[in-house]
């Protein structure tokens, strides 16, 4: 029988915020929320972008295939990507270092929304990262994909997203197929950028995708085979 340990409050300014910590983790999920293209204002846990990931955290906890999967969130210092500074990538890298110290070298899935998905994509080269799940990802054309070598990448993008480009996400997934262990994309019918339309479907689908990435033999893939094709992405 597995038992979760109540995580200690994170240190002020710490990049890693543990949410669910089993006694002996075998896998981990790290959530990265959205942000702004440019902003040096401090990021706060009560901002809507951060709070938006809370129901995903709960859904993942309920769907996790075994009780020894750690769940944590990245805490950003500032709200923006900020061009070449790529502030959330530095925060993600620091969080992954803390995660390794906390849980050991466990396989880790990064799940990010919007800017958080971009940070997750850039941080995917960390040795512990086994997969990236992008939710309404901000993946501009030309984003690097070489760091996905041997890893899995999945994108879920709403067809009513007016903030980030569904076409750019599809292009990134297409290019990732040349290096990633697996690359898939599905389009959420009626889905918007904030993931408020069909909100439960977003939560449930993301949670089941994560469960499959962590335990592909024990948890069926919730995405149809067409999601792994070469250009036509099914509506869910």
C-alpha positions in Angstrom: 0.0 0.0 0.0 1.3 3.4 -1.0 1.1 6.4 1.2 1.6 10.0 0.2 3.7 12.3 2.4 2.4 15.8 3.1 4.9 18.1 1.4 6.6 20.8 3.4 5.8 24.4 2.4 8.2 25.5 -0.3 11.0 27.9 0.6 10.3 31.5 -0.4 11.4 31.9 -4.0 11.9 28.1 -4.6 11.3 27.0 -8.2 9.8 23.7 -7.2 6.5 23.5 -5.4 5.7 19.9 -4.4 2.0 19.1 -4.4 1.8 15.3 -3.9 4.8 13.5 -2.6 4.8 9.7 -2.1 7.3 8.1 0.3 9.2 6.4 -2.6 8.5 8.1 -5.9 8.9 6.1 -9.1 7.8 8.8 -11.5 7.0 12.5 -11.4 4.8 15.1 -13.1 5.9 18.7 -13.2 3.2 21.3 -14.1 4.2 24.6 -15.8 1.5 27.3 -16.1 1.1 30.0 -18.7 2.3 33.6 -18.6 3.0 36.6 -20.8 5.2 37.2 -23.8 7.0 40.0 -22.0 6.7 40.9 -18.3 9.1 41.4 -15.5 6.4 41.6 -12.9 6.6 38.9 -10.2 4.6 35.8 -10.8 2.2 34.9 -7.9 0.5 31.7 -7.0 -2.9 33.4 -7.0 -2.7 34.6 -10.6 -5.3 33.0 -12.8 -2.6 31.3 -15.0 -1.2 29.5 -12.0 -4.6 28.6 -10.5 -5.7 27.2 -13.9 -3.4 24.2 -13.3 -4.9 23.2 -10.0 -7.7 21.1 -11.5 -5.2 19.4 -13.8 -3.2 18.5 -10.8 -6.2 17.0 -9.1 -7.3 15.1 -12.3 -3.8 13.7 -12.7 -3.7 12.6 -9.1 -6.9 10.7 -9.5 -5.9 9.1 -12.8 -2.3 8.2 -11.8 -1.7 4.5 -12.5 0.1 3.9 -9.1 0.4 5.7 -5.8 4.1 6.4 -6.2 3.9 9.3 -8.7 5.1 12.7 -7.4 3.3 15.8 -8.6 4.8 19.2 -8.4 4.5 22.6 -10.0 7.1 25.1 -11.2 7.1 28.6 -9.5 8.3 31.3 -11.9 10.1 34.4 -10.7 8.5 36.7 -13.3 5.4 36.4 -15.5 7.0 36.8 -18.9 9.1 34.8 -21.4 11.1 37.9 -22.0 12.8 37.1 -25.3 16.3 35.7 -25.1 16.2 35.6 -21.3 13.7 32.8 -21.4 13.0 33.2 -17.7 10.6 30.3 -17.3 13.1 27.9 -18.8 15.6 28.8 -16.2 12.9 28.3 -13.5 12.0 24.9 -15.0 15.6 23.8 -15.1 16.0 24.8 -11.4 12.8 23.0 -10.5 14.1 19.9 -12.2 17.3 20.1 -10.2 15.3 20.3 -7.0 13.1 17.5 -8.1 16.1 15.2 -8.7 17.3 16.0 -5.2 13.9 15.3 -3.7 12.9 12.2 -5.6 16.0 10.8 -7.3 16.4 10.2 -11.0 12.8 9.3 -11.7 11.2 9.6 -15.2 9.4 12.9 -15.4 6.5 14.2 -17.5 6.4 18.0 -18.1 2.9 19.3 -18.7 2.6 23.0 -19.6 0.0 25.4 -20.7 0.7 28.1 -23.3 4.0 29.8 -22.2 4.5 26.9 -19.8 4.4 24.5 -22.7 7.1 26.5 -24.4 9.3 26.3 -21.3 8.6 22.6 -21.0 9.7 22.1 -24.6 13.0 23.9 -24.1 13.6 22.0 -20.8 12.9 18.6 -22.3 16.6 17.8 -22.7 17.0 17.3 -18.9 18.0 13.7 -18.3 15.0 12.9 -16.2 12.4 14.2 -18.7 10.7 11.4 -20.5 7.8 13.3 -22.1 6.2 16.7 -22.7 2.5 17.4 -22.8 1.6 20.8 -24.3 -1.8 22.3 -23.6 -2.7 25.1 -26.0 1.0 25.4 -26.4 2.9 28.5 -27.5 5.4 26.9 -29.9 6.3 29.5 -32.5 7.7 28.4 -35.8 11.3 27.2 -35.6 11.2 26.1 -32.0 14.0 23.6 -31.3 13.1 19.9 -31.3 16.5 18.1 -31.1 16.2 18.0 -27.2 13.2 15.7 -27.7 15.4 12.8 -28.8 14.2 9.6 -27.2 11.3 11.4 -25.5 7.6 11.6 -26.2 5.7 14.8 -27.0 1.9 15.4 -27.2 0.0 18.5 -28.0 -3.7 19.2 -27.3 -4.9 22.4 -29.0 -8.4 23.9 -29.2 -9.8 24.7 -32.6 -11.1 28.1 -31.2 -7.8 29.2 -29.7 -7.3 32.8 -30.7 -4.1 33.3 -28.6 -1.6 30.6 -29.8 -1.4 29.0 -33.2 -2.8 25.6 -33.8 -0.8 25.5 -37.0 2.4 26.2 -35.2 1.7 23.4 -32.7 1.1 21.0 -35.6 4.4 22.1 -37.3 6.3 21.5 -34.1 4.9 18.1 -33.6 5.6 17.2 -37.3 9.2 18.3 -37.0 9.6 16.4 -33.7 8.7 13.1 -35.4 12.2 13.1 -36.8 13.8 12.8 -33.4 11.2 12.0 -30.7 10.3 8.5 -29.6 6.7 9.5 -30.2 4.9 12.6 -31.3 1.1 13.1 -31.3 -1.4 15.9 -31.6 -5.2 16.2 -31.1 -7.5 19.1 -31.7 -10.1 19.8 -29.0 -13.4 20.6 -30.7 -14.6 24.0 -29.4 -11.6 24.3 -27.2 -10.3 27.8 -26.4 -7.0 29.0 -25.1 -8.0 29.3 -21.5 -9.4 25.7 -21.7 -12.7 26.8 -20.2 -14.9 25.4 -22.9 -15.3 21.7 -22.3 -13.1 22.2 -19.2 -13.7 18.7 -17.8 -12.8 17.1 -21.1 -9.5 19.0 -21.1 -8.8 17.8 -17.5 -9.8 14.2 -18.1 -7.9 13.9 -21.4 -4.7 15.4 -20.1 -4.8 13.2 -17.0 -5.2 10.0 -19.1 -2.5 11.1 -21.5 -0.1 11.6 -18.5 -1.1 8.2 -17.1 -0.3 6.5 -20.4 3.0 8.3 -20.7 4.0 7.1 -17.2 2.7 3.6 -17.6 2.1 2.8 -21.4 1.6 -0.9 -20.7 -0.9 -0.5 -17.9 -2.9 2.5 -19.1 -4.4 2.7 -22.6 -3.6 5.6 -24.8 -6.7 7.9 -24.8 -5.7 9.4 -28.2 -6.8 7.7 -31.4 -4.1 6.3 -33.7 -4.7 9.2 -36.2 -3.1 11.6 -33.7 0.3 10.0 -34.6 -0.2 10.5 -38.3 1.6 12.9 -40.6 -0.7 15.9 -40.9 -4.4 15.2 -40.2 -5.2 15.7 -36.6 -8.6 14.3 -35.4 -11.1 16.4 -33.5 -11.9 15.1 -30.0 
